[in-house]
Amino acid sequence: MLAKKIHLLALYAFFVLLGLFEGPAEIACIVALATYFVAHRPSKQDLTLGAVELGIVVWFLAGWVGVLLSDVQAGTETLTRPLLAFAYVLGRGSISALPAGALTRLAWLFGAALVFNGAYGLLQVWGFDPPLETFIIGRHKHGNLIDPQHPERLRMATGLFYNRMKLAHLGVVGLSLFAVLMGVGGRARRAAVLGTVILGAAVFLTYRRAAPLSLLVALFTFGILFGGVNRRSWLKATGAVGLVVIGAFLATATGRVRLVQAKEALLERFEIYGYALSLWRESPWFGVGHGHYPTRIGSITEQLSPLLQQSAHSWLIETLVETGVVGATALVAAIVTALTRVSVHLSLRPQVAASDQVLLRRFAWVALVSLLLIGLVHSVLYHRPVILAFWLLLGVAASPLERKRSVPLGSKEPD
């Protein structure tokens, strides 16, 4: 029982840090994984690889073929990104088996951490931007983010991640959680509404276009597929939020500029994809290797800026380039299988008075679909905190709904 308690505390720490700081979150993830394997007694079923797990393993191994064959040295930061896929184990084996009380605390701790991060982003834009960036990661804030009229503030929120995309993309995960919790009612609904207002404002102030759009599409699709008796209310609420987001973009100078720039950004994406596919043709089956896109794309073109060469700006194209047809096919198959599995679970369960496990899977569905839609124009397997969230959610989606629950804390183990 002590090992289970330590593992649960490690999970709490991991989810709090995941919403705040990516480096400590990765350390906490390793601790949570270690304590899980100590506390968990693997069964024969746990040791059997299913379709999702096999897809992930093939994707993982395919990318290392390119790494071993490459004559270019990639950085440690990019080479270690695939290792974050081990967070899948926590999503499938640990989180999906938690008792209701522990799962509820985990959800609110994660949501509260992201709200705090979002509140810091609001302070950056509407108040005073503390110089924590220099103290935490040892760099000065980007000059293009500083408000020229108010040098002590930022024009766009970056949060404690000090990166607009990380705040926006992980913020969408948090907003997916709050959207699901609003259906619980009572104090949970009031807290979820407050969290949505704060975190939603912060996500908007990142002025990322794909993030809010993807979330709205995911919520609308969820309402159509699984809304049940509440379908009309869900769709009306989603439409109302969409109008608020559009109005906010049109009402702010930066928002209007971002909308005008959307066409240019889309054309830029097509240019990036063209160069990326040219690189893929050099190693079509197993790719250029995990983390080798930035090191190899320069040999294809020098027309892209160094910033645009860091990522293919599409999770699917970047996966194809780095792991080839073999790895990309395997990963797509794993994701489709997991989404199909969770969709079947949700369609078979009543939508009224849902259990904690059904709520967990609703959250996983909305958040995963949101991230995958964002991934059409950004790589969700590029920023490390977003990668961790992605694999956790995929693990939850792939887990069976009816399973033996973890023994509640404080109770005795069965004989």
JONORUR-V548432 format. One record per backbone hydrogen bond with DSSP energy under -0.5 kcal/mol. CO is the residue of the C=O (numbers start at 1). NH is the residue of the N-H. E is the energy in kcal/mol with one decimal. If there is no record, write none. Layout:
co & nh & e
CO & NH & E
CO & NH & E
//
This chain:
co & nh & e
1 & 5 & -2.3
2 & 6 & -2.5
3 & 7 & -2.3
4 & 8 & -2.3
5 & 9 & -2.3
6 & 10 & -2.2
7 & 11 & -2.3
8 & 12 & -2.3
9 & 13 & -2.3
10 & 14 & -2.4
11 & 15 & -2.5
12 & 16 & -2.0
13 & 17 & -2.5
14 & 18 & -2.3
15 & 19 & -0.9
16 & 19 & -0.6
17 & 20 & -1.6
17 & 21 & -1.9
21 & 25 & -1.5
22 & 26 & -1.9
23 & 27 & -1.6
24 & 28 & -2.6
25 & 29 & -2.1
26 & 30 & -1.9
27 & 31 & -2.1
28 & 32 & -2.6
29 & 33 & -2.5
30 & 34 & -2.5
31 & 35 & -2.7
32 & 36 & -1.8
33 & 37 & -2.1
34 & 38 & -1.6
35 & 39 & -2.6
36 & 40 & -2.5
40 & 42 & -0.8
43 & 47 & -1.5
44 & 48 & -0.5
45 & 48 & -0.8
48 & 50 & -0.5
50 & 54 & -2.7
51 & 55 & -2.0
52 & 56 & -2.1
53 & 57 & -2.4
54 & 58 & -2.6
55 & 59 & -2.4
56 & 60 & -2.7
57 & 61 & -2.7
58 & 62 & -2.6
59 & 63 & -1.7
60 & 64 & -0.9
61 & 65 & -1.1
62 & 65 & -0.6
62 & 66 & -1.1
63 & 67 & -1.3
63 & 290 & -1.3
64 & 68 & -2.4
65 & 69 & -1.7
66 & 70 & -1.1
72 & 74 & -0.6
75 & 79 & -2.2
76 & 80 & -2.1
78 & 81 & -0.8
80 & 83 & -0.8
80 & 84 & -0.6
81 & 84 & -1.7
82 & 85 & -1.8
83 & 86 & -1.8
84 & 87 & -2.1
85 & 88 & -2.0
86 & 89 & -1.3
86 & 90 & -0.7
87 & 91 & -1.9
88 & 92 & -2.7
89 & 93 & -2.8
89 & 94 & -0.6
90 & 94 & -1.4
90 & 95 & -3.0
91 & 96 & -1.1
94 & 97 & -1.3
95 & 98 & -1.3
97 & 406 & -2.6
99 & 103 & -2.4
100 & 104 & -2.4
101 & 105 & -2.1
102 & 106 & -2.3
103 & 107 & -2.1
104 & 108 & -2.3
105 & 109 & -2.4
106 & 110 & -2.1
107 & 111 & -2.6
108 & 112 & -2.7
109 & 113 & -2.1
110 & 114 & -2.0
111 & 115 & -2.2
112 & 116 & -2.4
113 & 117 & -2.2
114 & 118 & -2.8
115 & 119 & -2.9
116 & 120 & -1.9
117 & 121 & -1.6
118 & 122 & -2.1
119 & 123 & -2.1
120 & 124 & -1.9
121 & 125 & -1.3
122 & 126 & -3.2
123 & 127 & -1.9
124 & 154 & -2.9
128 & 130 & -1.0
130 & 132 & -1.2
130 & 133 & -0.6
131 & 135 & -1.0
132 & 136 & -3.2
133 & 137 & -2.1
133 & 138 & -0.6
133 & 139 & -0.9
134 & 138 & -0.7
142 & 145 & -1.5
142 & 146 & -0.5
143 & 146 & -1.0
145 & 155 & -4.1
145 & 156 & -0.7
146 & 148 & -0.6
147 & 150 & -0.7
150 & 147 & -0.5
150 & 153 & -2.6
152 & 129 & -2.5
153 & 147 & -1.8
158 & 161 & -0.6
158 & 162 & -0.5
158 & 163 & -1.5
159 & 162 & -1.3
163 & 167 & -2.0
164 & 168 & -2.5
165 & 169 & -2.9
166 & 170 & -2.3
167 & 171 & -1.6
168 & 172 & -1.7
169 & 173 & -1.1
170 & 174 & -2.0
171 & 175 & -2.6
172 & 176 & -2.0
173 & 177 & -1.7
174 & 178 & -2.2
175 & 179 & -2.3
176 & 180 & -1.7
177 & 181 & -2.3
178 & 182 & -1.6
180 & 183 & -1.3
181 & 184 & -1.8
181 & 185 & -0.6
185 & 188 & -0.8
185 & 189 & -0.7
186 & 190 & -1.7
187 & 191 & -2.8
188 & 192 & -2.4
189 & 193 & -2.5
190 & 194 & -2.2
191 & 195 & -2.6
192 & 196 & -2.3
193 & 197 & -2.2
194 & 198 & -2.1
195 & 199 & -2.7
196 & 200 & -2.4
197 & 201 & -1.8
198 & 202 & -1.8
199 & 203 & -2.7
200 & 204 & -2.4
201 & 205 & -2.2
202 & 206 & -0.5
203 & 206 & -1.0
203 & 208 & -0.7
204 & 207 & -2.0
205 & 157 & -1.6
208 & 212 & -0.6
209 & 213 & -1.4
210 & 214 & -2.7
211 & 215 & -2.1
212 & 216 & -2.3
213 & 217 & -2.3
214 & 218 & -2.4
215 & 219 & -2.7
216 & 220 & -2.5
217 & 221 & -2.5
218 & 222 & -2.4
219 & 223 & -2.3
220 & 224 & -1.8
221 & 225 & -2.4
222 & 226 & -3.3
223 & 227 & -1.3
227 & 230 & -1.8
228 & 231 & -1.5
230 & 234 & -2.6
231 & 235 & -2.6
232 & 236 & -2.4
233 & 237 & -2.5
234 & 238 & -2.3
235 & 239 & -2.5
236 & 240 & -2.4
237 & 241 & -2.3
238 & 242 & -2.3
239 & 243 & -2.1
240 & 244 & -2.0
241 & 245 & -2.4
242 & 246 & -2.5
243 & 247 & -2.7
244 & 248 & -2.4
245 & 249 & -2.1
246 & 250 & -2.3
247 & 251 & -1.9
248 & 252 & -0.9
249 & 252 & -0.6
252 & 256 & -2.4
253 & 257 & -2.0
254 & 258 & -2.3
255 & 259 & -2.0
256 & 260 & -2.2
257 & 261 & -2.0
259 & 262 & -1.0
260 & 263 & -0.5
261 & 265 & -2.5
262 & 266 & -2.2
263 & 267 & -2.3
264 & 268 & -2.1
265 & 269 & -2.0
266 & 270 & -2.0
267 & 271 & -1.7
268 & 272 & -2.2
269 & 273 & -2.9
270 & 274 & -2.0
271 & 275 & -1.8
272 & 276 & -2.6
273 & 277 & -2.6
274 & 278 & -1.5
275 & 279 & -1.8
276 & 280 & -2.2
277 & 281 & -1.7
279 & 282 & -1.3
279 & 283 & -0.6
280 & 283 & -1.4
281 & 284 & -0.5
283 & 287 & -1.3
284 & 325 & -2.6
285 & 326 & -2.1
285 & 327 & -0.5
286 & 66 & -0.5
289 & 292 & -2.1
292 & 296 & -1.5
293 & 296 & -0.6
293 & 297 & -2.3
296 & 299 & -1.4
297 & 300 & -1.4
297 & 301 & -1.8
305 & 309 & -1.3
307 & 310 & -1.1
314 & 318 & -2.7
315 & 319 & -2.0
316 & 320 & -2.3
317 & 321 & -2.5
318 & 322 & -2.4
319 & 323 & -2.6
320 & 324 & -1.5
321 & 288 & -2.4
322 & 289 & -1.8
323 & 327 & -2.1
324 & 328 & -2.7
325 & 329 & -2.2
326 & 330 & -1.9
327 & 331 & -2.4
328 & 332 & -2.6
329 & 333 & -2.3
330 & 334 & -2.1
331 & 335 & -2.5
332 & 336 & -2.8
333 & 337 & -2.3
334 & 338 & -2.3
335 & 339 & -2.6
336 & 340 & -2.5
337 & 341 & -2.4
338 & 342 & -2.4
339 & 343 & -2.2
340 & 344 & -2.3
341 & 345 & -2.0
342 & 346 & -2.2
343 & 347 & -2.3
344 & 348 & -1.4
345 & 349 & -0.6
346 & 349 & -0.6
355 & 359 & -2.4
356 & 360 & -2.3
357 & 361 & -1.8
358 & 362 & -2.3
359 & 363 & -2.4
360 & 364 & -2.3
361 & 365 & -2.5
362 & 366 & -2.5
363 & 367 & -2.6
364 & 368 & -2.5
365 & 369 & -2.5
366 & 370 & -2.2
367 & 371 & -2.4
368 & 372 & -2.6
369 & 373 & -2.2
370 & 374 & -2.5
371 & 375 & -2.2
373 & 376 & -1.5
374 & 377 & -1.9
374 & 378 & -1.3
375 & 315 & -1.7
375 & 316 & -0.5
378 & 315 & -1.1
378 & 380 & -0.8
379 & 382 & -1.1
379 & 383 & -0.6
383 & 387 & -2.3
384 & 388 & -2.3
385 & 389 & -2.0
386 & 390 & -2.5
387 & 391 & -2.4
388 & 392 & -2.2
389 & 393 & -2.5
390 & 394 & -2.3
391 & 395 & -2.1
392 & 396 & -2.0
393 & 397 & -2.6
394 & 398 & -1.9
395 & 399 & -0.8
396 & 399 & -0.9
401 & 403 & -0.9
408 & 411 & -2.0
//
